Every structure is written in structure tokens, then in C-alpha cells.
Amino acid sequence: MGTLTVRETITYSAQLRLPSNLTRSDVDEIVENVMMEMGLQECGDHLIGNWHLRGISGGEKKRLSIALENLTQPRLLFLDEPTSGLDSAAAYFVVHVLKNAALCGRTVVCSIHQPSSEVFALFDDLCLLSSGETIYFGEAKWAVEFFADSGFPCPNRRNPSDHFLRSINSDFDHVTETLIGSQRIKDPRESSGSTVYLPTSEIRARLLQKYRYSKYASRTKSRAQEMSSLQKGFAIEDELGGNQARWWVQLVTLIRRSTKNMSRDFGYYWLRIIIYLIVSTSVGTVFYNVGTNHSAVLARGACGGFISGFMSFMSIGGFPSFIEEMKIFYKERRNGHYGVGLFILSNFISSLPFLALMSFSSAAITYHLARFHPGFFHFIYAVIMLLSSIAVIESCMMVVASFVPNFTMGLVIGAGVIGLMMASSGFFRLLPELPKVFWRYPVSYVNFMSWALQGAYKNDMLGLEFDAMNVGEPKLTGEGIITRILGLSVAHSKWWDLAVVIAILISYRLLFFIVLKFREGALPYVHHLHTKTTLHRISKRASFRKTPSFATSKRHHHVINSLSSQEGLNSPIN
């Protein structure tokens, strides 16, 4: 989370994952040791940073990610491109930290693209893959010798990793064809000092054939068999003792972390609170002292509809911040840090103080400026109903976020869903007049806005009397207006309407839980299907189906400029 400091991030992660039998001082000691190991002491009290908060550098973020995984002292670390996006110094720092972890007895496996020579020198073992096939797997220091024995020596003063990728990366073939076919670039075949160029498929085939029966493959196989024999009867003790933290400890930790994130993220709630105050003041002044004359009937209904509809609608403004929180949840859930239910419950509890502040301040301004039904309990009901309505919208947007992780699409879809709710709420067209099919049954009954609007009408109008249209006619009662003009039933009280809104709120949270659990269960099947599709696509490639001929001739290959400016280097891929 960009609103937390480095130390806070590591501490909260430790409290979520480390055993509950550890004391607070033990946890703090582990946190400090991990920060020292990853070189994060100087930036420990700096914010990570987000769209409006300046934070730590990219290299420090990479080290922080590794530090979070090091908290539980894992025996195996698997990292996907830990140096991507970093400059050479930051990349060297990160890999050197991983090297130290390996020297401490852990196994570190990472994928990496085009490391510098300094970074490459830190690796113990190297695995080169091309189109799903193993080109080389063994000690990194013997890779240069293997390529030289295969007829592709690494030129002097060239980075070995660049040479390896140049040999097995088929993208260079496309680049070469593009250069030759370009009308603006001189034909490389007409250049002086050119050498023979071999296509990647042939280079890869030669390397594959050479590696299968090489001493390097035999060494790797022997090492694997040796490690396999050592593993038998060998049990790894849990250095920390016990499992992860108990569920109530995780719940409290998640609440504290989420509350701190919401309080520091200006766009999560504070910006919305400011907008709510401005809009509430505007609505209150527009409907100032609305009174009880005949025209006040429509004015009160319009004001109640605006509060129930539009002010709830503005709750979608927190969707982008919630999407960022969801990304963290998905990552931590994949690593088994905590359960789905704990995340949903902690998020709701953390948001309650902000929703209460938002609802109370908005209702207090509008309710008293418009002079709605006097009485403390009438005001409290208005606050609770607004609070529940906003919470329902937020829960609805959570369900949308579980289906559409992109916040732009989520805002559009969420706005569309809320628009349908407003259309069937009974404000634009009375509930009895809605088309019976679909809109009246069942949409209006599962629409929280229709119940919130009914509750708002009853809370304000029941017990009041309004002037008749003509002088001398008897006054209109609030009950009569609700039943005859608005077409609503007063058979159930306003508290029943509030209870239905709360029930819809709970239903959305349960739906959110079900969707997340379904995604969690379906994800392995999706990954399995994607893997099968990828393997099927790879198996159809020519280089995978058969081994190309090693026969070469100048008439079969293009002649291009050497990729190296050095002279006298005997390599067919120069």
C-alpha cells in the first residue's frame, strides 16, 4: 500500500503471517533483521508512495517485495524478473541480496532478462530456455565454454548473457528481415566486413543436440540425483515454530492496516467527504426551510429522492482506491496470508467510521437546513438510512470489482447498474405505475433505493400535516400523501424499510464473498487450460516438431553485418 511506510508494511505482513506465539519484541526483531538484510534501514520510515504521495525508488520497492517474502524464512524463493525496470546499480544490489540469501542456505530461483556482466557473475547455475526447450542447464561459469564447444564462442569484450540471448532469441531473425526489407536502410548484404548469419532455429537445434550428450548435461543430472538422495529422510524444521497467526489476530491487523490506508489516502474517503459537505450545503440551501404548504409535498419528495439517489451514487468515487486494495488482497491471498472472509469483514469494519462521518455530516446539514420532520430519532433514522445506502453502493461496487478489475470499466459498469437502480426506485415514476414485468417484479423489490426512498418518505411525512391546494379545504395528512399521491403502503413501518436495506447490504457482501471464492476455486482450472493451450501451440512449431538440418550454405542464409565491432572473432552469429 502506497500510504504505508516500509517498516509499517513489513510489520503488518509479519503480524499476519508469523505465529501468534511470538511476542511483540520477537516480531519487531525479525522485522529489523529483514530490513537490515535487504538494506532498507535508511528508507524504513519513508512512504512507499502512490498517485499523490512521493515514495521510495523502484529498486527499494523491489527489495521491499523480497523482504516481505523473507519474513517467514522460506527455504525456496522464486522471483519473476526481479531486476526489470531497474538501472544497473539497483539491479546489482537486488541480485547481490539474493546471492547473500543463497549463501545462507536458501534456494533462490529467478527469471531474468539481459543481466549485466556484474549481475551474471553472481549466478551459481544457469538455465537457458528457448521456445519451451532447454538449451543449457548447469553451472553458470561453464556456459561460455559450452557455447564455444558448440561452435558459437562468445566474442571478447561482450557480455556473455547478451551473447546467449543473441544466439537463441528468435526476435533477432525478425529484426534482420525487417532491416533487409526496409527501403530506407541500406541492404546489409552490400556492407563490407560481413559474416555468415545463421537463423535462430538452426542455432537452437545445434545447441540442443550438443547439450543432450554433453558433459554439462551429465554434471547437472548427477547433481540432481545427488540432491535427490540427500532429500530422503531429511526433514526441515520450522525455524519460527508454529503456523501463521490466529484468525482474530489477522482480523485486528487487517483492520488496523486498512484504517491507516483509508485515513492517509486522500482519494479514498476524505475527498468524498469534502464533496458530500459541499453538495449537502447546496441541497440544504436549495430546499431551505421547505415548510408544510402544498408545494412542499413535491419539494420534500424531491429532496428525499436526491439524498437517497444521487448522494448514494457519489459513493462510486472510491472505486479506484478499492481496486488498488483488491490487487494487494489477490497477491496476499495467492500466498495464503489470510482468508477471503477476513478481508471482507475487515474492510467493512474499517470503512464504518468514515461512512458514519460522511453520513452524519451530510444528513446534519441537509436535514436541519431543509427543516425536515423535527425530532432526534427522526434525524438519527435519516443518518442510519443514508449510512446504509452508501454502504450498499460500496458493496455493489465490490462485486463489480471482483468481475472487472479495471477501474475505468468498473466505474462505467457501476454507474450503469446504479442508473438502473435509480430508474426503478419510484422517484422518476411511482412504484405502482412501473411495468409489472421485470421492473416492478422483481427489480424494484431487490433495489435498495426503492426501500430507502419509502423509508425517507415515511420518516419525514408521517405525523405532519400539509396545506391543501385550495384555501378552506382540510389539511392533507402525511399518511394520506404517502398512500394516495405516492402510491406507497404504510402497512409496514419505516424500520422495516431500513431492515430491508441492511439485508440487501449483507446480501451484497455475501455475494462478494461467493464470487471471490468461486474465482479462487476456478483459477487453477483456468491456469491448467492456459498451460495446455500454450503447450499445444508450442508443439506445432517447426523447431519443436523436428530438428532442422545442420547443412548450411551461403545460398540458404542471408549475409549481414557482424553484431560485434571486433575483428577476427570466429563465431557464425557475429
Buried (B, 14 or more C-beta within 10 A) or exposed (E): BBBBBBBBBBBBBBBBBBBBEBEEEBBBEBBBEBBEBBBBEEBBEBBBBBEEEEBBBEBBBBBBBBBBBBBBBEEEBEBEEBBEEBEEEBBBBBBBBBBBBBEEEBEBEBEBEBBBEBBBBBBEBBBBEBBEBBBBBBBBEBBBBBBEBBBBBBBEEBBBBBBBBBBBBBEBBEEBEEBBEEEEEEEBEEEEEBBBBBBBBBBBBBBBEBBEEBEBBEBBEEEEEEEEEEEEEEEEEEEBEEEBBEEEBBBBBBBBBBBBBBBBBBBBBBBBBEBBBEBBBEBBEBBEEBBBEBEBBEBBBBBBBBBBBEBBBBBBBBBBBBBBBBEBBBEBBEEEBBBBBBBBBBBBBBBEEBBBBBBBBBBBBBBEBBBBBEEEEBBEBBBBBBBBBBBBBBBBBBBBBBEBEEBEEBBEBBBEBBEEBBBBBBBEEEBEEBEEEEBBEEBBEBBBBBBBBBBBBBBBBBBBBBBEEEEEEEEBBBBBBBBEBBEBEBEEEBEBBBBBBBEBBEBBBEBBBEBBEEBBEEEEEEEEEEEEEEEEEBEEEEBBEEBBEEEBEEEEBBBBBBBBEEEEBEBBBB
